[in-house]
Amino acid sequence: MAKNNLISNTAGSISVSSNQNISITSNGGPFVSNGTISTSKTRYHILGEDVEVSGFYQDGTTTVMISTLNVLGKPFLDELHKNNTFFPTEIEEYLEKKFKSLERDNKINDILN
């Protein structure tokens, strides 16, 4: 968590970055804020597991991509990557680990059968 003290004596907007983008719009006059910015989490259901990622809101586009991935599997992810479309970093890292694990399990099953 990062503490941020904001002071503005002008009308307009104030932006603060601390792993999150926050903008505050003022109608004029001084604006003073003392507070803590914390990262909230958004939960997505990916390949049978709940995965929490940093973010203030659930993105509709990401939700549709995850839903399609849950139905179509790795070939869909491969096509997204071919088209330079990627999930947020935390989801990409989860998917990489998950698909490596599934591939390893499939190879073990092939050897045993």
C-alpha positions in Angstrom: 0.0 0.0 0.0 1.2 3.5 -0.8 0.2 6.7 1.0 -0.4 9.6 -1.2 -1.1 13.2 -0.1 -2.8 15.3 -2.8 -3.0 19.0 -2.8 -4.3 21.1 -5.7 -5.1 24.8 -5.8 -6.4 24.8 -9.4 -9.4 23.5 -11.2 -9.1 20.4 -13.3 -8.1 16.9 -12.7 -5.5 15.2 -10.5 -3.9 11.9 -11.5 -2.0 9.6 -9.1 -0.3 6.4 -10.0 0.5 3.7 -7.5 0.0 0.4 -9.4 -3.4 1.9 -10.2 -4.5 5.0 -12.2 -6.7 7.3 -10.1 -8.1 10.6 -11.4 -10.0 13.1 -9.3 -11.8 16.0 -11.0 -12.3 19.2 -9.1 -14.7 22.0 -9.9 -12.3 24.6 -8.6 -10.9 25.6 -5.3 -8.4 23.7 -3.2 -8.7 20.0 -3.0 -6.9 18.1 -0.2 -7.0 14.4 0.3 -5.0 12.2 2.7 -5.6 8.6 2.1 -4.4 5.1 1.3 -4.5 3.7 -2.1 -4.8 -0.1 -2.0 -5.1 -2.6 -4.9 -8.4 -4.4 -5.0 -8.7 -7.7 -6.7 -11.1 -9.0 -9.4 -11.9 -12.7 -9.6 -12.2 -14.6 -12.8 -13.1 -18.3 -13.3 -10.5 -19.7 -15.6 -10.2 -23.4 -16.6 -12.1 -24.6 -13.6 -10.3 -22.4 -11.0 -11.0 -19.0 -9.5 -8.1 -16.6 -10.2 -7.7 -13.2 -8.5 -6.0 -10.4 -10.5 -5.3 -6.8 -9.6 -7.9 -4.4 -10.7 -10.8 -2.2 -9.7 -13.4 -3.6 -12.0 -14.1 -6.7 -14.1 -13.4 -6.0 -17.7 -16.1 -7.2 -20.1 -13.6 -8.0 -23.0 -11.4 -10.1 -20.7 -14.5 -11.9 -19.4 -15.6 -12.9 -22.9 -12.1 -14.0 -23.8 -11.9 -16.1 -20.7 -15.3 -17.7 -21.3 -14.2 -18.5 -24.9 -10.9 -19.9 -23.6 -12.8 -22.1 -21.1 -14.7 -23.7 -23.9 -12.1 -23.8 -26.7 -8.9 -24.3 -24.7 -5.3 -23.8 -25.7 -5.9 -23.5 -29.5 -7.9 -20.3 -28.8 -5.1 -18.9 -26.6 -2.6 -19.7 -29.4 -4.8 -17.8 -31.9 -5.0 -14.8 -29.6 -1.2 -14.7 -29.2 -0.8 -15.0 -33.0 -2.9 -11.8 -33.3 -0.9 -10.0 -30.6 -3.8 -10.1 -28.1 -2.9 -11.0 -24.6 -4.5 -11.2 -21.2 -3.3 -9.1 -18.2 0.1 -10.4 -17.0 -1.2 -12.2 -13.9 -3.6 -14.2 -16.1 -1.0 -15.0 -18.8 1.4 -16.3 -16.1 -1.4 -18.5 -14.6 -2.3 -19.8 -18.1 1.3 -20.7 -18.9 1.6 -22.7 -15.6 -1.8 -24.3 -16.1 -1.2 -25.4 -19.7 2.3 -26.7 -18.8 0.8 -28.8 -16.0 -1.9 -30.1 -18.3 0.6 -31.1 -21.0 2.8 -32.8 -18.4 -0.2 -34.7 -17.1 -1.2 -35.8 -20.6 2.3 -37.0 -21.3 2.3 -39.1 -18.1 -1.1 -40.6 -19.0 0.2 -41.4 -22.5 3.2 -43.2 -21.0 1.1 -45.1 -18.5 -1.5 -46.2 -21.1 
